[in-house]
Each structure stands twice: as C-alpha cells, then as structure tokens.
Amino acid sequence: GEHTVTFEARNLQGPVEAQDLKITLAEDPSITSDASTTFSVDAPDSFTVKTDGFPYPTLTYAGTLPEGLEFHDNGDGTATIAGAPIARAVGSKTITITAKNPDTNASDTQDVEVKVDRAPEITSTGRATFTEGRRGVFKVKATGFPKPALSVDASVLPAGVTFTDGGRGIGTLLGTIPLDSGVGTIRIPVTATNTAGHVTQSLALVVLALPKIVSPDTMELRPGRSEEHTSELQS
C-alpha cells in the first residue's frame, strides 16, 4: 500500500523545514480467477477476471473472444467478460489475459478458455413403429454443444426393446417385441441433457401385429349340399 513519512530538518538558525515523503510498497500482480468460463447461446452473462497486486494492475487480453462477448478493464484490479454469444460462436476459444503493474511493469499472464454452449434440441421425429415378432430399430437424434447425452425411462419400454446412448447426440431403440404382447401406442419420454440444459420429448412408439389366419384349418363338405366357408384374417 501507500505510506507517508514526514521528515523535519532544523538547526539554531531558522524555522523547521519539513517534507512529507510518500512510500509505495508495490506487490507484483497475479491473476487469481478461474482459467475457464462457460456461456450459453443468446443468454446474457458475465465472467469476472480477478487479480492480486498493488497498485491495481491493468488488464488486457490477446486472442479472439467468441462473437457477442466483450472484455472490459474495470480499473480496480478486475476485468469483465460479458455479453450474449450468438449461435455461430458455439465452441471454445482461448484468450491470454495479462495483468501488468503500471509502476514496476511486473506482469502475470493466464490462458483462459471461453466456452459457448448451446442447449440441446431433439431433432428426430416423435414417432417410431415396431412390429411384434420382428426386429425394430429407431434412431433418436439431438443437437447442442457439448453433444447431449440421451436417456429414456426404461420402465416404460416394451418387452424385448432396449435403448442405448451411442454418444455424439445419437441414441438407439432396438429389439424384438414378442408376439401377442399387445398392439397400440406407448409414450416413451426421451431426454437430451448437456451443460446448457435439458429437453424431453414424448416419443410415440406404435406397436403393430403381424397378420395371422385364425379360422379352422379343416372343413367338411357333404355331398349334394351347397356350403360356404369363411376364412378369418386377424391383423
């Protein structure tokens, strides 16, 4: 900090001569804030760069910030990265921040990773069709950054069907529904999650049945009589 010392000079010939001497004890700057920060697309937010040191160091940066973000030195040993990133800024950029003592020129630098996330969105259709007794497959697809993880409520899956998250925003419904399990529509909640949030889609899984003949496989005809036989088809 700053300190003041008063010196006095005197002799027998005249008045006291005094002088105030200001002494500054400097401290080399150091950056103390985190080396990474995360923003989300179209969401206003800010990150504060913090330092130690005396006098307050000046703060500058080198590199390119994601579009929609700006850097401001607050003049009190802190700086602010703030704004709302645009969609094409999704990803990660690294800038180098320098804190410099204005009196001694001593400095400290830090690489800071600035990440821009995008909330997940399920882009595949909300309807899948499986047929009893036949192997079925359906791909669930989602976008976002980082690539979202996909999950389902396994308790509502029909017998013989499983769901696997394959990574990179793609999951798979796969399996064979046993015959005579029952036809109809099953609602399966599918959730996509990343660091920017989550979204859930109600996937309609339509279960169909193979056609089969249910009438008797024999018939009796009597001589001299005209008879009619009907075959029944169930689907």
Rosetta blueprint (number, residue, H / E / L):
1 G L
2 E E
3 H E
4 T E
5 V E
6 T E
7 F E
8 E E
9 A E
10 R L
11 N L
12 L L
13 Q L
14 G L
15 P L
16 V L
17 E E
18 A E
19 Q E
20 D E
21 L E
22 K E
23 I E
24 T E
25 L L
26 A L
27 E E
28 D E
29 P E
30 S E
31 I E
32 T L
33 S L
34 D L
35 A L
36 S E
37 T E
38 T E
39 F E
40 S E
41 V L
42 D L
43 A L
44 P L
45 D E
46 S E
47 F E
48 T E
49 V E
50 K E
51 T E
52 D E
53 G E
54 F E
55 P L
56 Y L
57 P L
58 T E
59 L E
60 T E
61 Y E
62 A E
63 G L
64 T L
65 L L
66 P L
67 E L
68 G L
69 L E
70 E E
71 F E
72 H E
73 D E
74 N L
75 G L
76 D L
77 G L
78 T E
79 A E
80 T E
81 I E
82 A E
83 G E
84 A L
85 P L
86 I L
87 A H
88 R H
89 A H
90 V L
91 G E
92 S E
93 K E
94 T E
95 I E
96 T E
97 I E
98 T E
99 A E
100 K E
101 N L
102 P L
103 D L
104 T L
105 N L
106 A L
107 S E
108 D E
109 T E
110 Q E
111 D E
112 V E
113 E E
114 V E
115 K E
116 V E
117 D E
118 R E
119 A E
120 P E
121 E E
122 I E
123 T L
124 S L
125 T L
126 G L
127 R E
128 A E
129 T E
130 F E
131 T E
132 E L
133 G L
134 R L
135 R E
136 G E
137 V E
138 F E
139 K E
140 V E
141 K E
142 A E
143 T E
144 G E
145 F E
146 P L
147 K L
148 P L
149 A E
150 L E
151 S E
152 V E
153 D L
154 A H
155 S H
156 V H
157 L L
158 P L
159 A L
160 G L
161 V E
162 T E
163 F E
164 T E
165 D E
166 G L
167 G L
168 R L
169 G L
170 I E
171 G E
172 T E
173 L E
174 L E
175 G E
176 T E
177 I L
178 P L
179 L L
180 D L
181 S L
182 G L
183 V L
184 G E
185 T E
186 I E
187 R E
188 I E
189 P E
190 V E
191 T E
192 A E
193 T E
194 N E
195 T L
196 A L
197 G E
198 H E
199 V E
200 T E
201 Q E
202 S E
203 L E
204 A E
205 L E
206 V E
207 V E
208 L E
209 A L
210 L L
211 P L
212 K E
213 I E
214 V L
215 S L
216 P L
217 D L
218 T L
219 M L
220 E L
221 L L
222 R L
223 P L
224 G L
225 R L
226 S L
227 E L
228 E L
229 H L
230 T L
231 S L
232 E L
233 L E
234 Q E
235 S L
